[in-house]
Amino acid sequence: MAQKTDVERQMITKSYRISETLNYVIQGHGTLVAEGGEEREVKKGNFALVLPDEKHQYRNKSATEPLIMICAVPKKFE
């Protein structure tokens, strides 16, 4: 399953899943923040792999452009 996600300016969502997710950034730039505070930059054209049970957040770093991603999870976890 794939889902389009639009992260508003400075919107932070803490989440985790029981399966891995593969996220592809189709617009904007931001950071993927791990539970321990480690930040990884994500921008248009990047993939981000989030492992099962990994608590994480996405932060939009632009004041004018949305951070838009496609999130894919294995079919059995839809």
N, CA, C and O atoms as CSV, one atom per row, in Angstrom:
chain,resi,resn,atom,element,x,y,z
A,1,MET,N,N,0.838,-1.169,0.000
A,1,MET,CA,C,0.000,0.000,0.000
A,1,MET,C,C,0.887,1.236,0.000
A,1,MET,O,O,1.907,1.267,0.689
A,2,ALA,N,N,0.519,2.227,-0.745
A,2,ALA,CA,C,1.224,3.508,-0.747
A,2,ALA,C,C,0.235,4.587,-0.336
A,2,ALA,O,O,-0.947,4.532,-0.676
A,3,GLN,N,N,0.738,5.562,0.396
A,3,GLN,CA,C,-0.106,6.651,0.884
A,3,GLN,C,C,0.670,7.941,0.753
A,3,GLN,O,O,1.844,7.992,1.119
A,4,LYS,N,N,0.045,8.980,0.243
A,4,LYS,CA,C,0.666,10.296,0.143
A,4,LYS,C,C,0.508,11.013,1.481
A,4,LYS,O,O,-0.588,11.059,2.040
A,5,THR,N,N,1.596,11.568,1.987
A,5,THR,CA,C,1.581,12.270,3.265
A,5,THR,C,C,2.116,13.675,3.065
A,5,THR,O,O,3.173,13.857,2.462
A,6,ASP,N,N,1.394,14.670,3.565
A,6,ASP,CA,C,1.795,16.072,3.478
A,6,ASP,C,C,2.088,16.552,4.896
A,6,ASP,O,O,1.184,16.636,5.728
A,7,VAL,N,N,3.356,16.869,5.168
A,7,VAL,CA,C,3.756,17.321,6.491
A,7,VAL,C,C,3.749,18.841,6.493
A,7,VAL,O,O,4.534,19.471,5.786
A,8,GLU,N,N,2.864,19.428,7.287
A,8,GLU,CA,C,2.768,20.880,7.347
A,8,GLU,C,C,3.996,21.463,8.049
A,8,GLU,O,O,4.771,20.737,8.671
A,9,ARG,N,N,4.156,22.757,7.944
A,9,ARG,CA,C,5.287,23.456,8.549
A,9,ARG,C,C,5.449,23.071,10.018
A,9,ARG,O,O,4.533,23.250,10.820
A,10,GLN,N,N,6.620,22.543,10.360
A,10,GLN,CA,C,6.998,22.177,11.726
A,10,GLN,C,C,6.053,21.170,12.379
A,10,GLN,O,O,6.073,21.011,13.600
A,11,MET,N,N,5.230,20.494,11.589
A,11,MET,CA,C,4.368,19.470,12.165
A,11,MET,C,C,5.219,18.284,12.578
A,11,MET,O,O,6.039,17.807,11.793
A,12,ILE,N,N,5.039,17.810,13.781
A,12,ILE,CA,C,5.824,16.692,14.285
A,12,ILE,C,C,4.860,15.594,14.685
A,12,ILE,O,O,3.948,15.819,15.480
A,13,THR,N,N,5.061,14.412,14.139
A,13,THR,CA,C,4.232,13.287,14.521
A,13,THR,C,C,5.147,12.169,14.990
A,13,THR,O,O,6.046,11.756,14.257
A,14,LYS,N,N,4.935,11.683,16.182
A,14,LYS,CA,C,5.694,10.539,16.679
A,14,LYS,C,C,4.895,9.308,16.349
A,14,LYS,O,O,3.714,9.214,16.682
A,15,SER,N,N,5.532,8.369,15.698
A,15,SER,CA,C,4.798,7.173,15.360
A,15,SER,C,C,5.742,5.989,15.211
A,15,SER,O,O,6.959,6.145,15.106
A,16,TYR,N,N,5.154,4.818,15.206
A,16,TYR,CA,C,5.892,3.607,14.901
A,16,TYR,C,C,4.910,2.587,14.365
A,16,TYR,O,O,3.708,2.666,14.618
A,17,ARG,N,N,5.431,1.641,13.628
A,17,ARG,CA,C,4.597,0.607,13.022
A,17,ARG,C,C,5.194,-0.762,13.340
A,17,ARG,O,O,6.343,-0.874,13.766
A,18,ILE,N,N,4.394,-1.788,13.126
A,18,ILE,CA,C,4.900,-3.138,13.355
A,18,ILE,C,C,5.586,-3.695,12.116
A,18,ILE,O,O,6.036,-4.841,12.115
A,19,SER,N,N,5.668,-2.892,11.067
A,19,SER,CA,C,6.383,-3.300,9.861
A,19,SER,C,C,7.271,-2.143,9.408
A,19,SER,O,O,7.123,-1.012,9.870
A,20,GLU,N,N,8.179,-2.443,8.513
A,20,GLU,CA,C,9.000,-1.382,7.952
A,20,GLU,C,C,8.155,-0.515,7.023
A,20,GLU,O,O,7.146,-0.972,6.487
A,21,THR,N,N,8.571,0.739,6.833
A,21,THR,CA,C,7.948,1.610,5.850
A,21,THR,C,C,9.047,2.210,4.990
A,21,THR,O,O,10.145,2.495,5.467
A,22,LEU,N,N,8.739,2.392,3.736
A,22,LEU,CA,C,9.653,3.039,2.808
A,22,LEU,C,C,8.973,4.318,2.354
A,22,LEU,O,O,7.877,4.288,1.793
A,23,ASN,N,N,9.632,5.440,2.601
A,23,ASN,CA,C,9.063,6.745,2.291
A,23,ASN,C,C,9.888,7.400,1.190
A,23,ASN,O,O,11.119,7.387,1.230
A,24,TYR,N,N,9.201,7.968,0.212
A,24,TYR,CA,C,9.850,8.657,-0.901
A,24,TYR,C,C,9.376,10.107,-0.903
A,24,TYR,O,O,8.175,10.373,-0.963
A,25,VAL,N,N,10.321,11.039,-0.838
A,25,VAL,CA,C,9.977,12.463,-0.796
A,25,VAL,C,C,9.739,12.957,-2.221
A,25,VAL,O,O,10.631,12.887,-3.067
A,26,ILE,N,N,8.531,13.456,-2.481
A,26,ILE,CA,C,8.219,13.947,-3.822
A,26,ILE,C,C,8.233,15.474,-3.904
A,26,ILE,O,O,8.223,16.042,-4.996
A,27,GLN,N,N,8.256,16.137,-2.738
A,27,GLN,CA,C,8.345,17.603,-2.730
A,27,GLN,C,C,8.847,18.070,-1.378
A,27,GLN,O,O,8.478,17.510,-0.345
A,28,GLY,N,N,9.694,19.103,-1.381
A,28,GLY,CA,C,10.119,19.753,-0.153
A,28,GLY,C,C,11.374,19.161,0.454
A,28,GLY,O,O,12.052,18.328,-0.148
A,29,HIS,N,N,11.668,19.617,1.669
A,29,HIS,CA,C,12.801,19.094,2.432
A,29,HIS,C,C,12.518,19.211,3.922
A,29,HIS,O,O,11.789,20.097,4.367
A,30,GLY,N,N,13.111,18.296,4.682
A,30,GLY,CA,C,12.898,18.276,6.115
A,30,GLY,C,C,13.870,17.340,6.772
A,30,GLY,O,O,14.945,17.070,6.236
A,31,THR,N,N,13.496,16.836,7.942
A,31,THR,CA,C,14.335,15.877,8.649
A,31,THR,C,C,13.483,14.720,9.152
A,31,THR,O,O,12.298,14.869,9.450
A,32,LEU,N,N,14.127,13.572,9.234
A,32,LEU,CA,C,13.572,12.384,9.867
A,32,LEU,C,C,14.297,12.282,11.200
A,32,LEU,O,O,15.520,12.144,11.235
A,33,VAL,N,N,13.553,12.349,12.292
A,33,VAL,CA,C,14.141,12.381,13.624
A,33,VAL,C,C,13.880,11.048,14.322
A,33,VAL,O,O,12.733,10.623,14.463
A,34,ALA,N,N,14.961,10.394,14.756
A,34,ALA,CA,C,14.850,9.133,15.488
A,34,ALA,C,C,14.507,9.406,16.943
A,34,ALA,O,O,14.627,10.540,17.408
A,35,GLU,N,N,14.083,8.381,17.663
A,35,GLU,CA,C,13.662,8.533,19.051
A,35,GLU,C,C,14.755,9.158,19.920
A,35,GLU,O,O,14.448,9.925,20.833
A,36,GLY,N,N,16.014,8.846,19.652
A,36,GLY,CA,C,17.116,9.393,20.435
A,36,GLY,C,C,17.513,10.808,20.051
A,36,GLY,O,O,18.429,11.373,20.648
A,37,GLY,N,N,16.833,11.395,19.055
A,37,GLY,CA,C,17.117,12.765,18.645
A,37,GLY,C,C,17.998,12.893,17.419
A,37,GLY,O,O,18.197,14.001,16.921
A,38,GLU,N,N,18.537,11.780,16.915
A,38,GLU,CA,C,19.355,11.825,15.705
A,38,GLU,C,C,18.502,12.285,14.526
A,38,GLU,O,O,17.400,11.779,14.315
A,39,GLU,N,N,19.021,13.250,13.757
A,39,GLU,CA,C,18.286,13.784,12.614
A,39,GLU,C,C,18.974,13.408,11.308
A,39,GLU,O,O,20.197,13.468,11.188
A,40,ARG,N,N,18.151,13.017,10.329
A,40,ARG,CA,C,18.649,12.755,8.977
A,40,ARG,C,C,17.878,13.644,8.018
A,40,ARG,O,O,16.648,13.683,8.044
A,41,GLU,N,N,18.599,14.347,7.186
A,41,GLU,CA,C,17.959,15.214,6.201
A,41,GLU,C,C,17.243,14.373,5.154
A,41,GLU,O,O,17.756,13.344,4.714
A,42,VAL,N,N,16.064,14.815,4.763
A,42,VAL,CA,C,15.331,14.214,3.652
A,42,VAL,C,C,14.913,15.342,2.720
A,42,VAL,O,O,14.524,16.420,3.169
A,43,LYS,N,N,14.997,15.087,1.429
A,43,LYS,CA,C,14.624,16.094,0.440
A,43,LYS,C,C,14.092,15.405,-0.802
A,43,LYS,O,O,14.175,14.184,-0.939
A,44,LYS,N,N,13.548,16.203,-1.702
A,44,LYS,CA,C,12.959,15.681,-2.931
A,44,LYS,C,C,13.898,14.678,-3.590
A,44,LYS,O,O,15.074,14.965,-3.813
A,45,GLY,N,N,13.358,13.490,-3.900
A,45,GLY,CA,C,14.132,12.441,-4.560
A,45,GLY,C,C,14.756,11.435,-3.617
A,45,GLY,O,O,15.301,10.430,-4.073
A,46,ASN,N,N,14.694,11.673,-2.299
A,46,ASN,CA,C,15.274,10.755,-1.315
A,46,ASN,C,C,14.276,9.685,-0.900
A,46,ASN,O,O,13.064,9.902,-0.894
A,47,PHE,N,N,14.821,8.520,-0.554
A,47,PHE,CA,C,14.068,7.458,0.104
A,47,PHE,C,C,14.487,7.437,1.570
A,47,PHE,O,O,15.647,7.703,1.883
A,48,ALA,N,N,13.562,7.127,2.466
A,48,ALA,CA,C,13.868,6.949,3.885
A,48,ALA,C,C,13.238,5.641,4.340
A,48,ALA,O,O,12.028,5.448,4.219
A,49,LEU,N,N,14.065,4.746,4.861
A,49,LEU,CA,C,13.578,3.467,5.376
A,49,LEU,C,C,13.419,3.579,6.882
A,49,LEU,O,O,14.356,3.956,7.586
A,50,VAL,N,N,12.239,3.253,7.372
A,50,VAL,CA,C,11.968,3.237,8.807
A,50,VAL,C,C,11.689,1.789,9.191
A,50,VAL,O,O,10.791,1.149,8.643
A,51,LEU,N,N,12.468,1.285,10.135
A,51,LEU,CA,C,12.368,-0.116,10.537
A,51,LEU,C,C,11.191,-0.352,11.473
A,51,LEU,O,O,10.681,0.596,12.070
A,52,PRO,N,N,10.746,-1.610,11.613
A,52,PRO,CA,C,9.629,-1.917,12.513
A,52,PRO,C,C,9.919,-1.437,13.934
A,52,PRO,O,O,11.049,-1.536,14.410
A,53,ASP,N,N,8.903,-0.923,14.598
A,53,ASP,CA,C,8.975,-0.452,15.986
A,53,ASP,C,C,9.935,0.713,16.212
A,53,ASP,O,O,10.244,1.041,17.357
A,54,GLU,N,N,10.412,1.341,15.141
A,54,GLU,CA,C,11.306,2.492,15.276
A,54,GLU,C,C,10.451,3.750,15.446
A,54,GLU,O,O,9.758,4.162,14.515
A,55,LYS,N,N,10.498,4.355,16.622
A,55,LYS,CA,C,9.758,5.598,16.852
A,55,LYS,C,C,10.467,6.711,16.098
A,55,LYS,O,O,11.693,6.818,16.132
A,56,HIS,N,N,9.681,7.538,15.418
A,56,HIS,CA,C,10.280,8.562,14.567
A,56,HIS,C,C,9.329,9.732,14.378
A,56,HIS,O,O,8.143,9.653,14.699
A,57,GLN,N,N,9.874,10.812,13.852
A,57,GLN,CA,C,9.117,12.017,13.541
A,57,GLN,C,C,9.618,12.546,12.208
A,57,GLN,O,O,10.771,12.326,11.837
A,58,TYR,N,N,8.750,13.244,11.490
A,58,TYR,CA,C,9.163,14.028,10.325
A,58,TYR,C,C,8.950,15.494,10.641
A,58,TYR,O,O,7.928,15.875,11.213
A,59,ARG,N,N,9.917,16.314,10.266
A,59,ARG,CA,C,9.794,17.760,10.453
A,59,ARG,C,C,10.010,18.449,9.115
A,59,ARG,O,O,10.980,18.179,8.407
A,60,ASN,N,N,9.092,19.339,8.786
A,60,ASN,CA,C,9.224,20.142,7.577
A,60,ASN,C,C,10.135,21.330,7.899
A,60,ASN,O,O,9.879,22.056,8.859
A,61,LYS,N,N,11.183,21.535,7.117
A,61,LYS,CA,C,12.133,22.614,7.384
A,61,LYS,C,C,11.877,23.859,6.542
A,61,LYS,O,O,12.648,24.816,6.618
A,62,SER,N,N,10.828,23.869,5.752
A,62,SER,CA,C,10.533,25.010,4.890
A,62,SER,C,C,9.351,25.807,5.437
A,62,SER,O,O,8.366,25.242,5.912
A,63,ALA,N,N,9.472,27.123,5.361
A,63,ALA,CA,C,8.367,27.990,5.781
A,63,ALA,C,C,7.350,28.182,4.658
A,63,ALA,O,O,6.236,28.646,4.901
A,64,THR,N,N,7.729,27.825,3.427
A,64,THR,CA,C,6.859,28.119,2.291
A,64,THR,C,C,6.453,26.900,1.472
A,64,THR,O,O,5.503,26.986,0.695
A,65,GLU,N,N,7.128,25.785,1.616
A,65,GLU,CA,C,6.872,24.618,0.776
A,65,GLU,C,C,6.493,23.418,1.639
A,65,GLU,O,O,7.140,23.168,2.656
A,66,PRO,N,N,5.458,22.671,1.254
A,66,PRO,CA,C,5.115,21.482,2.029
A,66,PRO,C,C,6.132,20.362,1.822
A,66,PRO,O,O,6.804,20.306,0.792
A,67,LEU,N,N,6.238,19.485,2.795
A,67,LEU,CA,C,7.021,18.253,2.681
A,67,LEU,C,C,6.026,17.158,2.339
A,67,LEU,O,O,5.180,16.802,3.159
A,68,ILE,N,N,6.127,16.625,1.132
A,68,ILE,CA,C,5.167,15.628,0.657
A,68,ILE,C,C,5.908,14.338,0.356
A,68,ILE,O,O,6.902,14.333,-0.370
A,69,MET,N,N,5.409,13.233,0.928
A,69,MET,CA,C,6.035,11.932,0.769
A,69,MET,C,C,5.008,10.890,0.355
A,69,MET,O,O,3.810,11.041,0.596
A,70,ILE,N,N,5.496,9.847,-0.262
A,70,ILE,CA,C,4.701,8.657,-0.493
A,70,ILE,C,C,5.228,7.612,0.489
A,70,ILE,O,O,6.423,7.314,0.504
A,71,CYS,N,N,4.337,7.060,1.304
A,71,CYS,CA,C,4.714,6.069,2.321
A,71,CYS,C,C,4.208,4.705,1.884
A,71,CYS,O,O,3.021,4.541,1.603
A,72,ALA,N,N,5.097,3.731,1.826
A,72,ALA,CA,C,4.728,2.384,1.412
A,72,ALA,C,C,4.961,1.393,2.553
A,72,ALA,O,O,6.003,1.415,3.208
A,73,VAL,N,N,3.970,0.525,2.776
A,73,VAL,CA,C,4.076,-0.527,3.782
A,73,VAL,C,C,3.710,-1.851,3.110
A,73,VAL,O,O,2.971,-1.858,2.125
A,74,PRO,N,N,4.217,-2.966,3.628
A,74,PRO,CA,C,3.858,-4.262,3.058
A,74,PRO,C,C,2.336,-4.483,3.098
A,74,PRO,O,O,1.670,-4.074,4.048
A,75,LYS,N,N,1.812,-5.114,2.085
A,75,LYS,CA,C,0.366,-5.323,1.951
A,75,LYS,C,C,-0.258,-5.970,3.182
A,75,LYS,O,O,-1.365,-5.595,3.569
A,76,LYS,N,N,0.411,-6.919,3.800
A,76,LYS,CA,C,-0.191,-7.606,4.946
A,76,LYS,C,C,-0.370,-6.702,6.171
A,76,LYS,O,O,-1.042,-7.093,7.125
A,77,PHE,N,N,0.229,-5.486,6.160
A,77,PHE,CA,C,0.099,-4.555,7.273
A,77,PHE,C,C,-0.764,-3.346,6.939
A,77,PHE,O,O,-0.760,-2.366,7.684
A,78,GLU,N,N,-1.506,-3.395,5.832
A,78,GLU,CA,C,-2.363,-2.267,5.449
A,78,GLU,C,C,-3.425,-2.016,6.481
A,78,GLU,O,O,-4.236,-1.103,6.322
